[in-house]
Amino acid sequence: MLRLPNPQLTSKPIPPQNDLGAAYDSGTRDRLNTLRLCAMECRVAARTDLFEACALLRIDGEDAKRTFVTTFIKCFSEAVHGPVKWYRPGVMDVTFDEAWVLRCLASIEAGDHSSFEFLLRSRVAKSDRRYIGFLLGRISDQFSQV
């Protein structure tokens, strides 16, 4: 018979989970929550072909940020050839996918093109890098205008 250890008799405390989200400032957290909110809205929407979506994006003004973010969210899983995990807005923890996107945006804003290229090459299919790079660049531009 298999016996489970008695939690009251164990002397080792359970280590707390790593709080990756605590490392982000409020501006980054606001960006993350914007991306998460859009991801929640796009969960049931049809996926968009990346090439066609980028070809159609010629928008300025108020709707630009929303349009670029929505297009990116809809196309991101296709570009990385796998499911993308987004947490609900307000959750302190950060998924690997969310951390990757935030790092890309930070690299663009810092003008660190080498790091941005490395990040794109590490996850995005070669045929989709140009389009994902374009969308992330426009998203970064829109967030910096706020």
C-alpha positions in Angstrom: 0.0 0.0 0.0 1.3 3.4 -1.0 1.5 5.9 1.9 1.6 9.6 1.4 3.8 11.6 3.8 2.1 13.4 6.6 2.4 17.1 5.9 2.5 17.9 9.6 5.6 15.8 10.1 7.6 17.2 7.3 10.3 19.6 8.5 11.0 21.3 5.2 8.8 24.3 4.4 7.3 24.5 0.9 9.1 27.1 -1.1 7.0 29.9 -2.5 6.4 30.0 -6.2 8.6 32.3 -8.2 6.8 35.6 -8.7 8.1 36.5 -12.1 5.5 39.3 -12.4 7.0 41.3 -9.5 9.9 42.3 -11.7 7.8 44.4 -14.0 7.0 48.1 -13.4 3.5 49.5 -13.7 3.9 50.6 -17.3 5.0 47.2 -18.4 2.2 45.6 -16.3 -0.4 47.9 -18.0 0.9 46.8 -21.4 0.7 43.2 -20.4 -2.9 43.6 -19.2 -3.8 45.3 -22.5 -2.3 42.3 -24.3 -4.1 39.9 -22.0 -7.5 41.6 -22.4 -7.2 41.5 -26.1 -6.2 37.8 -25.9 -9.3 37.1 -23.9 -11.4 38.8 -26.6 -9.7 37.0 -29.4 -10.0 33.5 -28.0 -13.2 32.8 -29.9 -12.3 34.8 -32.9 -11.2 33.2 -36.1 -7.4 33.1 -36.6 -6.0 35.4 -39.2 -3.5 34.7 -41.9 -0.4 36.7 -41.0 0.5 37.8 -44.5 -3.0 39.0 -45.3 -3.4 40.7 -41.9 -0.2 42.7 -42.3 -1.1 43.7 -45.9 -4.4 45.1 -44.7 -2.9 47.2 -41.9 -2.9 50.8 -43.0 -4.4 52.4 -40.0 -3.6 55.5 -38.0 -5.2 57.3 -35.1 -7.2 56.0 -32.2 -7.9 52.5 -33.5 -4.3 51.8 -34.5 -3.1 50.4 -31.1 -6.2 48.1 -30.8 -5.9 46.9 -34.4 -2.2 46.0 -34.2 -2.6 44.3 -30.9 -5.6 42.3 -32.1 -3.8 41.3 -35.3 -0.7 40.2 -33.4 -2.7 38.1 -30.9 -4.6 36.4 -33.6 -1.5 35.6 -35.6 1.1 34.8 -32.9 0.2 31.2 -32.4 0.5 30.6 -36.1 3.9 32.2 -36.2 5.3 30.2 -33.3 3.6 27.0 -34.6 2.0 26.2 -31.3 -0.5 27.3 -28.6 0.2 30.6 -26.8 -0.7 30.9 -23.2 -2.1 34.2 -21.8 -3.2 34.7 -18.3 -6.2 36.8 -17.3 -5.6 40.6 -16.8 -4.4 41.4 -13.2 -2.7 38.0 -12.6 0.8 38.6 -11.1 2.4 35.6 -12.7 3.7 35.8 -16.2 3.7 33.0 -18.8 6.8 32.3 -21.0 4.9 33.7 -24.0 4.0 36.9 -22.2 7.5 37.3 -20.9 8.8 36.8 -24.5 6.5 39.4 -25.9 7.4 41.9 -23.2 11.1 41.3 -23.7 10.6 42.0 -27.5 8.8 45.2 -26.8 11.5 46.3 -24.3 14.2 45.5 -26.9 12.5 47.6 -29.5 12.0 50.5 -27.2 15.7 50.3 -26.1 16.8 50.2 -29.7 18.5 46.9 -29.0 18.1 45.4 -32.5 20.4 42.5 -31.9 18.4 41.2 -28.9 15.2 41.7 -30.8 16.5 39.7 -33.8 17.7 37.0 -31.4 14.3 36.8 -29.8 12.5 36.6 -33.1 14.9 33.8 -34.4 14.4 31.9 -31.2 10.7 31.4 -31.5 9.2 32.6 -34.8 9.3 30.7 -38.0 11.6 32.2 -40.6 8.8 33.0 -43.0 6.9 34.9 -40.3 9.7 36.9 -38.7 9.2 39.9 -40.8 5.5 40.2 -40.1 5.7 39.5 -36.4 8.6 42.0 -36.2 6.5 44.6 -38.0 3.5 44.1 -35.7 5.7 44.2 -32.5 7.3 47.4 -33.8 3.9 49.0 -34.4 2.6 47.9 -31.0 5.7 49.4 -29.4 5.2 52.6 -31.3 1.6 52.8 -30.1 2.4 52.1 -26.5 5.1 54.8 -26.5 2.6 57.4 -27.8 0.4 57.0 -24.7 
